[in-house]
Amino acid sequence: MTFMLESSRTFLFTEYARKICGVIHTQGTDPKVWDRLPDRFSAHPLTKEILAKVAEDKANLRKAKDYYHNLNLRT
């Protein structure tokens, strides 16, 4: 027979969890590690396509805002 118990997540931040039992590592990852990883996300063609579309959408939104904010209703 197996029993499965779930403890409260707030117990993760008790002194016991942080210092005594050692399940939480207080030292973060060295930032130099991220410099050694290859950036495949930015090089992917789909990413470039999406970013180009976002830039185009932002430019169109800017044009629309400029048009509606500069509209002269007293003509």
C-alpha positions as CSV (number, residue, x, y, z in Angstrom):
1,M,0.0,0.0,0.0
2,T,1.3,3.5,-0.9
3,F,0.4,6.7,0.7
4,M,1.0,10.0,-1.1
5,L,1.0,13.2,1.0
6,E,1.4,16.7,-0.3
7,S,2.8,19.2,2.1
8,S,2.1,22.9,1.9
9,R,4.4,24.9,-0.4
10,T,4.8,27.5,2.4
11,F,6.9,24.8,4.2
12,L,9.6,25.3,1.5
13,F,10.5,28.6,2.9
14,T,10.8,27.6,6.5
15,E,14.2,27.6,8.3
16,Y,14.3,23.8,8.1
17,A,13.9,23.8,4.3
18,R,16.3,26.6,3.7
19,K,19.1,25.7,6.0
20,I,18.8,22.4,7.8
21,C,17.8,19.8,5.3
22,G,19.6,21.4,2.3
23,V,17.0,20.9,-0.4
24,I,17.1,24.6,-1.5
25,H,20.4,25.8,-2.9
26,T,20.9,29.4,-1.9
27,Q,23.7,30.0,-4.4
28,G,22.5,30.8,-7.9
29,T,23.9,29.8,-11.2
30,D,27.1,31.6,-12.3
31,P,26.1,34.1,-15.0
32,K,29.1,33.1,-17.1
33,V,27.3,29.8,-17.8
34,W,24.7,31.5,-19.9
35,D,27.4,33.1,-22.2
36,R,28.6,29.6,-23.1
37,L,25.2,28.4,-24.3
38,P,24.6,28.7,-28.1
39,D,21.7,31.0,-29.0
40,R,19.6,28.8,-31.3
41,F,16.4,30.7,-30.6
42,S,17.4,34.0,-32.2
43,A,18.9,32.2,-35.2
44,H,15.7,30.2,-36.0
45,P,13.9,31.4,-39.2
46,L,10.5,31.3,-37.5
47,T,11.7,33.6,-34.7
48,K,13.0,36.1,-37.2
49,E,9.7,36.0,-39.0
50,I,7.7,36.5,-35.8
51,L,9.9,39.4,-34.7
52,A,9.6,41.1,-38.1
53,K,5.8,40.8,-37.9
54,V,5.8,42.3,-34.4
55,A,7.9,45.2,-35.6
56,E,5.5,45.7,-38.5
57,D,2.5,45.6,-36.2
58,K,4.1,48.1,-33.8
59,A,4.8,50.5,-36.8
60,N,1.2,50.2,-38.0
61,L,-0.1,50.8,-34.5
62,R,2.1,53.9,-34.2
63,K,0.8,55.2,-37.5
64,A,-2.8,54.6,-36.4
65,K,-2.2,56.4,-33.1
66,D,-0.6,59.3,-34.8
67,Y,-3.5,59.6,-37.2
68,Y,-6.2,59.5,-34.6
69,H,-4.4,61.8,-32.2
70,N,-3.6,64.4,-34.8
71,L,-7.1,64.3,-36.5
72,N,-8.5,67.8,-36.9
73,L,-12.2,67.6,-36.3
74,R,-12.8,71.3,-36.9
75,T,-12.6,71.4,-40.7
